[in-house]
Amino acid sequence: MKRNVLPFVIIAVVGVFSAIIVFYVGVNQREDIQQAEENGEQTEENGDEDNEGETDDPEAIFESNCASCHGDDLSGGMGPDLTEVGSRDSEDEIHDTIMNGKGEMPAGLVEEDEADALAEWLADME
């Protein structure tokens, strides 16, 4: 019984070329990642004010950290409705919930300064 080896040869050649391509793409990405990390460390050392602006915008913080559970409009979803959270909880209680979690909400989703901004913003929701 004679086997046709051509399909196996084609698969092997395609596999080798794919591995080579993935290797070169990975090397380029590695260099980009290292360069980005070096730039990120430099901006932190220099006290770049662009990073500070992000932590002061509670709506942006909410959008990137909370909206997936509480909804884009704060109306709830997997997490509770926050549209009137300011009438139920004080700013300190909201801050405590953000930092320590509550129920199924995990603790530590945001940094302390972001939690301050979020708590102040959410406390105004009445």
trRosetta pair geometry for C-beta under 8 A, 3 or more apart (Angstrom, degrees):
i j d omega theta_ij theta_ji phi_ij phi_ji
4 7 6.6 61 116 4 101 95
5 8 5.2 -60 -166 45 64 114
5 9 5.8 68 138 -27 86 102
6 9 5.6 -56 -145 35 32 112
6 10 6.4 33 158 -19 66 105
7 10 5.7 -54 -148 36 32 112
7 11 6.3 33 155 -19 66 107
8 11 5.7 -52 -146 37 32 112
8 12 6.3 33 154 -20 64 106
9 12 5.7 -55 -148 36 30 112
9 13 6.3 28 155 -18 65 106
10 13 5.9 -55 -146 37 29 108
10 14 6.2 27 157 -15 65 109
11 14 5.9 -56 -144 40 28 109
11 15 6.1 32 154 -22 63 110
12 15 5.6 -57 -147 37 28 114
12 16 6.4 28 156 -20 64 104
13 16 5.9 -52 -149 34 31 109
13 17 6.4 25 155 -12 64 107
14 17 5.9 -58 -147 42 30 108
14 18 6.1 34 154 -22 65 109
15 18 5.6 -53 -144 36 29 113
15 19 6.3 31 156 -20 63 105
16 19 5.8 -54 -150 34 30 112
16 20 6.5 31 152 -19 63 105
17 20 5.6 -53 -149 35 34 113
17 21 6.4 34 154 -19 66 105
18 21 5.8 -55 -148 37 32 110
18 22 6.2 30 155 -17 66 107
19 22 5.8 -54 -145 39 30 110
19 23 6.3 37 153 -25 63 106
20 23 5.6 -53 -150 31 30 116
20 24 6.6 22 156 -13 64 105
21 24 6.1 -60 -151 39 30 105
21 25 6.3 28 154 -16 66 109
22 25 5.8 -56 -143 40 31 110
22 26 6.0 34 156 -22 65 110
23 26 5.8 -60 -150 37 25 112
23 27 6.5 27 154 -22 63 104
24 27 5.7 -47 -146 30 34 112
24 28 6.7 32 155 -15 63 103
25 28 5.9 -57 -154 38 32 110
25 29 6.3 29 151 -17 66 108
26 29 5.6 -55 -144 39 33 110
26 30 6.2 39 155 -25 66 104
27 30 5.6 -51 -149 31 30 115
27 31 6.7 30 153 -17 62 103
28 31 5.9 -55 -153 35 33 110
28 32 6.5 32 151 -17 65 106
29 32 5.5 -54 -147 38 36 113
29 33 6.1 37 154 -21 68 105
30 33 5.7 -53 -146 36 30 111
30 34 6.4 29 155 -17 64 106
31 34 5.8 -54 -147 37 30 110
31 35 6.3 30 154 -19 64 107
32 35 5.7 -56 -148 38 30 111
32 36 6.3 30 154 -19 65 106
33 36 5.7 -54 -146 37 31 110
33 37 6.3 31 154 -19 64 105
34 37 5.7 -54 -147 36 31 111
34 38 6.4 32 154 -19 64 105
35 38 5.7 -53 -149 35 31 111
35 39 6.4 29 153 -15 65 106
36 39 5.7 -56 -147 40 32 110
36 40 6.1 35 153 -23 66 107
37 40 5.5 -52 -144 36 31 114
37 41 6.4 31 157 -18 64 104
38 41 5.9 -54 -149 35 29 109
38 42 6.5 30 152 -20 62 106
39 42 5.6 -55 -149 35 33 113
39 43 6.5 29 155 -18 67 103
40 43 6.0 -54 -147 35 31 105
40 44 6.5 29 154 -16 64 105
41 44 5.8 -55 -149 37 33 110
41 45 6.3 31 154 -18 66 107
42 45 5.7 -57 -147 39 31 110
42 46 6.1 21 157 -12 67 112
43 46 5.7 -59 -140 45 32 106
43 48 3.7 -15 -174 -17 95 143
43 50 7.4 -42 -172 47 135 109
43 51 6.8 130 136 -25 117 122
44 47 7.7 34 180 -71 30 32
44 48 7.0 -50 -66 17 29 100
44 51 7.3 21 -93 -1 69 166
48 51 5.4 82 89 2 96 101
48 52 7.8 -174 106 -5 55 88
49 52 5.1 -50 -155 34 55 117
49 53 6.5 64 148 -29 75 96
50 53 5.8 -48 -155 25 35 115
50 54 7.3 37 150 -21 61 99
51 54 6.0 -50 -161 26 39 113
51 55 7.2 27 151 -12 66 104
52 55 6.0 -62 -156 38 39 105
52 56 6.5 33 152 -20 70 110
53 56 5.8 -62 -150 35 34 110
53 57 6.8 27 158 -20 67 107
54 57 6.4 -63 -154 30 31 106
54 60 6.3 -107 -155 111 68 141
54 61 7.7 118 158 -69 73 81
55 61 7.0 58 -139 -76 44 123
55 111 6.8 -42 -126 64 127 123
55 113 5.0 39 161 108 135 114
55 114 5.0 -98 -148 -75 87 81
55 117 6.5 159 156 -2 65 146
56 117 5.9 -177 -143 -103 34 146
57 60 4.0 41 106 18 119 115
57 61 6.5 159 91 -16 64 85
57 117 7.4 45 56 163 13 148
58 61 5.4 -54 -145 38 37 114
58 62 6.1 41 155 -22 69 104
58 117 4.4 -159 -75 144 91 95
58 118 5.1 153 -143 -91 101 47
58 120 7.1 -137 -68 68 148 86
58 121 3.5 177 116 -22 165 155
58 122 7.7 -146 176 -29 138 73
59 62 5.6 -51 -146 36 31 113
59 63 6.3 34 153 -23 64 106
59 121 7.3 -157 -51 -164 63 156
60 63 5.6 -50 -145 34 32 114
60 64 6.4 15 161 -6 65 110
61 64 6.4 -68 -147 44 26 98
61 65 5.8 -21 170 20 65 120
61 66 7.5 42 128 0 71 109
61 110 6.2 52 -173 -125 116 144
61 114 4.9 169 -134 -163 143 106
61 117 6.3 117 8 89 153 121
61 118 5.6 -110 102 -68 134 104
62 65 6.7 -82 -131 55 18 83
62 66 4.6 -53 -153 48 63 120
62 67 5.9 86 144 -48 76 89
62 70 7.7 -71 -169 68 99 130
62 74 7.8 -23 178 -78 142 94
62 118 6.4 138 -67 -123 86 103
62 121 7.5 -113 -40 98 127 144
63 66 7.7 -2 -25 49 12 78
63 67 5.1 9 -133 -16 40 139
63 72 7.3 33 -119 -131 81 77
64 67 7.6 50 -12 17 15 107
65 109 5.2 129 -178 149 117 112
65 110 5.4 51 -178 -67 173 104
65 114 7.7 86 3 152 159 140
66 69 6.5 -76 -172 49 52 93
66 70 5.1 -9 157 24 93 123
66 79 7.6 -74 -172 50 81 161
66 109 7.4 108 -74 123 76 149
66 118 7.5 128 -28 -142 147 137
67 70 6.2 -77 -116 63 29 81
67 71 6.4 -58 -160 112 67 16
67 72 5.0 43 -161 -91 123 51
68 77 7.9 -115 148 80 35 148
68 78 7.8 -10 132 32 69 124
69 77 6.0 -166 180 73 33 107
69 78 4.6 -78 -142 70 76 103
69 79 3.6 66 143 -15 103 115
69 105 7.4 148 123 -103 162 91
70 74 5.8 -8 146 -131 108 49
70 75 7.9 136 163 51 65 33
70 76 6.2 -43 -153 -104 55 34
70 77 6.4 172 -137 25 7 97
70 79 4.4 -47 -74 77 70 124
70 80 7.2 -11 -118 68 90 45
70 81 7.7 127 -159 -119 84 21
70 82 5.2 11 -169 -3 132 123
71 74 6.0 -105 79 -5 97 5
71 75 4.6 -61 93 51 160 72
71 76 5.5 12 -6 51 127 20
71 77 4.6 149 -57 -29 87 108
71 79 7.9 -141 -6 60 75 90
71 81 7.9 -5 27 -112 132 60
73 83 7.6 8 139 -83 80 108
74 81 6.9 74 144 -168 71 59
74 82 4.2 -94 -166 70 100 92
74 83 4.9 136 110 -71 112 65
74 85 7.9 -110 -176 -8 123 113
74 125 6.9 -129 165 -134 162 153
75 81 5.5 -20 -169 -125 39 93
75 83 6.0 23 -92 -41 57 120
76 79 6.3 -136 -142 91 65 57
76 80 5.5 -50 -113 174 109 25
76 81 3.8 -52 -40 -68 117 64
76 82 7.2 149 -65 -5 69 66
79 82 7.7 8 121 -35 112 107
79 104 7.9 -144 -100 77 75 104
79 105 6.5 61 -119 -79 117 107
81 84 7.4 21 126 27 105 82
81 85 8.0 -171 116 -54 60 88
82 85 4.4 -18 -156 -29 70 127
82 122 6.1 -56 177 -142 120 113
82 125 6.3 48 148 100 78 166
83 125 6.0 -149 178 178 29 121
84 87 4.9 -30 173 30 93 116
84 88 6.6 88 120 -17 83 100
84 125 6.1 -142 -106 138 19 91
84 126 6.0 45 -144 -158 73 28
85 88 5.7 -66 -152 43 41 106
85 89 5.8 -24 173 34 81 106
85 94 6.4 96 144 -102 121 119
85 122 5.2 -22 81 171 131 104
85 123 7.7 -77 106 -91 91 33
85 125 5.2 42 42 78 80 123
86 89 7.3 -75 -117 62 21 66
86 94 7.8 -18 -92 -52 58 145
86 122 6.3 -180 -61 142 86 55
86 123 4.6 98 -118 -179 98 34
86 124 5.5 -130 -86 56 159 7
86 125 4.4 152 -7 61 108 56
86 126 4.5 -74 83 -63 114 75
87 125 7.8 -93 -7 109 79 64
87 126 4.5 104 -52 -138 97 79
89 93 4.0 -127 -171 92 103 126
89 94 5.1 131 113 -56 125 80
89 97 7.3 -9 -177 -10 165 136
89 123 7.6 -99 97 -107 78 76
90 93 4.7 97 51 7 75 102
90 94 7.0 -138 95 -4 40 87
90 123 6.9 13 177 -127 38 117
91 94 5.7 -54 -148 37 32 112
91 95 6.2 35 152 -21 65 106
91 119 5.0 95 -170 151 76 102
91 120 6.0 29 -141 -93 126 49
91 122 8.0 140 -120 74 65 81
91 123 3.9 -21 -84 -74 83 153
92 95 5.6 -52 -146 36 31 114
92 96 6.3 35 153 -22 64 105
92 119 7.6 66 -81 178 17 141
93 96 5.6 -51 -147 34 32 114
93 97 6.5 33 153 -19 64 104
94 97 5.7 -54 -151 35 32 111
94 98 6.4 32 152 -20 65 105
94 118 7.6 -144 144 120 112 84
94 119 4.3 149 99 -137 106 83
94 122 5.1 -178 -166 88 150 124
94 123 5.7 -145 16 -66 149 84
95 98 5.7 -55 -149 35 31 112
95 99 6.3 17 159 -9 66 111
95 115 5.6 95 -147 151 77 103
95 116 6.7 25 -119 -98 121 46
95 118 7.9 137 -101 79 64 87
95 119 3.7 -4 -69 -89 80 160
96 99 6.1 -63 -143 44 27 102
96 100 5.7 -17 174 20 67 118
97 100 6.8 -71 -121 56 18 82
97 101 7.1 -4 -172 -178 54 6
97 102 4.6 -34 -139 -16 93 129
97 105 7.1 38 174 86 90 147
98 109 7.2 -97 -172 48 73 102
98 110 6.5 -30 171 43 111 113
98 115 4.4 162 111 -139 131 100
98 118 5.7 136 -113 90 158 132
98 119 6.1 -121 5 -64 140 95
99 107 6.5 15 144 -156 42 91
99 108 7.0 37 -164 -72 52 50
99 112 7.2 33 -106 -108 120 66
99 115 5.2 48 -64 -145 89 164
100 107 4.9 -26 -159 -113 27 117
101 105 4.7 -172 -152 105 76 78
101 106 5.0 -65 -103 170 136 17
101 107 3.7 -90 -15 -57 108 67
101 108 7.6 -34 -39 8 104 63
102 105 5.2 16 50 49 62 116
105 109 7.8 -68 179 -24 91 133
106 109 6.3 113 84 -58 90 96
110 114 3.9 -113 169 97 120 127
110 115 5.2 156 89 -58 111 76
110 118 6.6 103 62 -10 164 143
111 114 4.7 90 55 11 77 106
111 115 6.9 -138 97 -9 37 89
112 115 5.6 -55 -148 34 30 113
112 116 6.6 35 152 -23 63 101
113 116 5.5 -44 -151 28 36 117
113 117 6.7 34 152 -15 64 102
114 117 5.8 -54 -151 38 35 109
114 118 6.2 34 152 -17 67 109
115 118 5.6 -55 -142 41 31 112
115 119 6.0 33 159 -22 66 107
116 119 6.0 -56 -146 35 24 109
116 120 6.5 22 157 -16 61 108
117 120 6.0 -57 -150 37 28 110
117 121 6.3 24 155 -16 64 111
118 121 5.8 -62 -147 41 29 109
118 122 5.9 20 161 -13 69 111
119 122 6.0 -57 -137 43 27 104
119 123 6.1 35 158 -29 63 107
120 123 5.8 -52 -147 28 26 114
120 124 7.2 25 154 -18 57 102
121 124 6.2 -61 -166 29 33 110
121 125 7.7 40 140 -31 62 96
122 125 5.4 -37 -163 9 50 118
